[in-house]
Amino acid sequence: METAVAYGAMKAGRVPFDPVAFFTHPRTILRLLSWVFSIVVFSCIVNEGYINIGSERLLCVFNKNAHACNYGMTVGVACFLGSICFLILDVYFPSMSNLKDRKRVVLFDLIFSGVASFLWFVGFCFLANQWQATSPDELPLAQGSDAARAIITFCFFSILSWAVLTLSALRRYLTGSNTNLFTWQHLDLPPSNARATPYPIPNGGTIVTTNPYQATPFTETLDPQKLTQHRQVAPAF
């Protein structure tokens, strides 16, 4: 009996790639949403995250803290590239026939998604704190305020999307790591009425694997007294 799936996908060569099924899969939708969220974050920082207040030096809208803008941009670009990478891996994942390769991909997905969710959480707390500490006087005409709010909002959305991807990868890893799933279940069990065949040994005899002491069905138990009574006595001459 063969298993239907291995690490969350059908076995290689069984089902051809279906673009409609792939792009409507919940995991693919979450990856696309995470990809869009990361684009929004780092594009808002690049376009409106820095302002010029009476000098040639650009200052970050988050309390003039350059580390806040650098952190958001770095995490956004890393998750943008990671989403693309995992989308490509998801396309080729069903065609991987080696279970070790599938295990590495799922494990890498689990680690990356967990780290990304944690980094987005840290970024959300850090940027929200810096935005709260920003004085309205530091932003004349509310420059960059809409971009700052959008960055914080999509950081929060990124936490949720990457957290769900982490749980999905964990479920796939635990399912695929079950040893009973890939060791003995693919073997056909012998029929219950199969008879063991003897095999020869060097001295010319045979060894039978059946139990020679098994009682024959419907055997009658003989009473020794009955045997004595019905025993015929030989005539004496």
C-alpha positions, 0 to 999 in steps of 0.5 A, a space after each residue: 500500500 503506497 502513501 498518498 502524500 510525502 511532506 505535503 505533496 503527491 509523490 513525484 510523477 503522479 500528478 502534473 503541474 496544475 497552475 490553477 490548483 497551485 495559485 489557489 492553494 492557501 500556502 501559495 496565497 499566503 506566500 503572495 500576500 507576504 511578498 506584497 506586504 514586504 514590497 509595501 514596507 520597503 518601498 514606503 521606506 525608500 520613497 517616503 521614509 526619509 525627509 529633508 528638514 532644512 538641510 541636505 541630510 535625509 532623516 528617518 521619519 521614525 523619530 529621526 532614527 536611521 536604524 529604524 528605517 534600515 531595519 525595516 528595509 532590510 527585513 522587507 527585502 529579505 522576506 521579498 527575496 525569500 517569498 520568491 525563492 519559496 514560490 519557486 521551490 513550491 513549483 518544483 517540490 512535487 517533482 522531487 523524488 528524493 525524500 531527503 531533498 523534500 525534508 531539507 526544503 520543508 525544514 528550511 521553510 520552517 526555519 525561515 518562516 519562523 525567523 521572518 515572523 519573529 523579525 517582523 514582530 520585532 520590527 513592528 514593536 520597534 517602529 511603533 515605539 519610534 513612531 510614538 516617540 516622534 513629535 509632530 513638530 519634527 514632521 512639518 506638514 505631516 510629511 511621511 506620516 501616511 507612509 509610516 502608518 502604512 509601514 507599521 500596519 503591513 509589518 503587523 500583517 506580515 507577522 500573521 502571514 509568516 506565522 501561518 506559514 510557519 505552522 504550515 511548514 511545521 505540520 508538513 515536517 511532522 507529517 513527513 518525519 513520521 517513520 511509519 509513513 515511509 518505512 513499512 506502509 509501502 510494503 504489501 502484507 502477505 496474505 493470511 492463508 499463505 503457507 510457508 515454503 521450506 528451504 533446503 539446508 546443507 545436509 540435504 534436509 529441509 526446514 519447515 517454518 510452520 508449527 509442527 506441534 499445532 493441533 489438527 482440527 476436529 481431533 478426538 481425544 481418546 480415553 485410555 479406559 476405552 482403549 483398555 476395554 476394547 483391547 482384544 485378548 489373544 487366544 491361548 493355545 
